[in-house]
Amino acid sequence: MIIVILLYRLMMFRRRFTLAIRPEDLQVKNATIAAERIKRIYVKGYFKPVIAVKPRGRLMVPYKYCFSFADQEDQAIKELKAWAGQHQIEVRGSGFARWL
């Protein structure tokens, strides 16, 4: 079981995808999350930070909502924080628990 989980994470880690910041939602890895369904956004780390989007009603962040930016991290994080501020979504610079 552990090997299956590790292989899944390895395959998901290698894929490139786009993050679309729209006026009323975020699209992360083919999943659309409405702004009202987002409880909190986490930013973990300084060099190559990992971003996690925690939906309301979830104890942990689903793995599919965790990502990092390939380049221009500072600008991308500023845009994400501005979007979160418009929707009164808390952005924390701390660790988080994630689940597959």
C-alpha distance (Angstrom), angle and dihedral (degrees) to the residues before:
residue distance angle dihedral
M1 . . .
I2 3.80 . .
I3 3.81 90.9 .
V4 3.80 90.6 53.7
I5 3.80 91.0 51.6
L6 3.80 92.2 48.1
L7 3.81 92.1 49.1
Y8 3.80 90.8 48.6
R9 3.80 91.6 51.4
L10 3.79 91.7 46.8
M11 3.80 92.2 52.3
M12 3.80 92.5 46.5
F13 3.80 91.9 47.2
R14 3.80 94.0 58.7
R15 3.79 98.1 52.0
R16 3.76 121.6 98.8
F17 3.77 118.5 -141.3
T18 3.75 140.5 164.6
L19 3.76 129.4 -109.1
A20 3.78 112.8 -146.9
I21 3.79 117.3 -161.5
R22 3.79 106.3 -160.5
P23 3.81 126.8 178.0
E24 3.83 94.4 -100.7
D25 3.81 105.3 19.7
L26 3.80 148.5 18.4
Q27 3.77 124.9 -122.2
V28 3.79 112.0 -151.1
K29 3.81 121.4 173.9
N30 3.83 95.2 -22.8
A31 3.82 91.8 -46.4
T32 3.79 120.5 111.5
I33 3.80 116.9 -150.2
A34 3.80 118.8 -168.6
A35 3.81 114.9 -136.1
E36 3.81 92.3 -119.7
R37 3.83 90.1 56.6
I38 3.83 93.4 56.6
K39 3.79 116.0 93.5
R40 3.80 100.3 178.2
I41 3.81 143.8 -12.6
Y42 3.80 119.2 -139.7
V43 3.79 127.1 -156.8
K44 3.81 111.7 -164.8
G45 3.79 121.9 -172.1
Y46 3.77 136.3 6.1
F47 3.79 106.1 -122.2
K48 3.81 107.2 54.1
P49 3.83 94.5 -7.7
V50 3.79 120.7 -149.7
I51 3.80 116.1 -132.6
A52 3.81 121.8 -152.5
V53 3.80 127.6 -172.3
K54 3.81 112.8 -154.4
P55 3.81 115.1 -158.3
R56 3.81 121.3 -144.7
G57 3.78 114.4 -93.5
R58 3.80 94.6 27.0
L59 3.78 124.9 115.0
M60 3.81 93.4 -157.1
V61 3.79 136.0 23.4
P62 3.83 113.2 -97.9
Y63 3.80 111.7 -119.5
K64 3.79 91.7 -123.0
Y65 3.82 89.4 63.3
C66 3.83 93.8 57.2
F67 3.78 120.1 92.0
S68 3.79 145.7 140.0
F69 3.78 130.2 -140.6
A70 3.80 118.8 -107.3
D71 3.79 94.8 -145.5
Q72 3.81 141.2 -9.2
E73 3.80 90.7 37.2
D74 3.80 94.7 166.0
Q75 3.80 94.9 55.0
A76 3.81 93.1 42.8
I77 3.81 92.5 50.1
K78 3.82 90.8 48.6
E79 3.81 90.2 53.3
L80 3.80 91.7 46.9
K81 3.83 91.3 49.3
A82 3.81 91.2 48.8
W83 3.81 90.3 51.3
A84 3.81 90.6 47.9
G85 3.81 90.6 49.4
Q86 3.81 91.1 54.0
H87 3.81 89.4 54.7
Q88 3.83 96.7 40.4
I89 3.81 92.3 -115.2
E90 3.79 115.6 154.7
V91 3.81 116.5 -122.0
R92 3.80 114.5 -158.4
G93 3.76 127.6 -168.9
S94 3.79 95.0 -148.3
G95 3.77 143.1 95.7
F96 3.77 123.8 -76.4
A97 3.79 140.8 -165.7
R98 3.79 116.6 -117.0
W99 3.76 134.3 -168.1
L100 3.78 132.5 -158.2
